[in-house]
Amino acid sequence: MPYRLDITQGDWPADLLHKGVEGLLAEAMVLTLATAGHEHGPHANLAFFAYDDDLVLYFVSERSTRHSHHLAEEARAAATVFLPPPVFGEQLRGLQLTGSAGEAWGHQAQAALAAYQGRYPSFAQDEETRRQYLTGGGAAALYRFQVEELTAVDEPNFGRRNYLRARVVRGQG
């Protein structure tokens, strides 16, 4: 496990929280990304995402979008990943994430492309498209969202209204 979750709120074993986070990410395909900029204020968008084993999420976006401009100004962002509940008010499952985000370059772009193609095998299959993503030569770019803190709710597994908060710790045994 390349990252560790240090629980800051809630009473739950960290290894079970880790397993729950990974399960939610595996089941969900779309994230809601929230950004803010000086000129246009807050903004939210939807994006398909992939992730790696270090709790970095990857998405693709056009550089001309509002959220891309925001991330060029300020690398802070928040996101949610959730699964639709079976009925209103019951069995909520999702993650609230905060961290840093921005365009992926160099080895980060390679990691982003690998994760994205691992989840969406038909993505960027031709050599020219791959080259554009890896060199930053196209209108669209690969972005990375490095999760720093999260709140998890998984009522079927963690119990009703049991919101677990944790910091993400990387690079330590």
Disulfide bonds with the S-S distance in Angstrom:
none
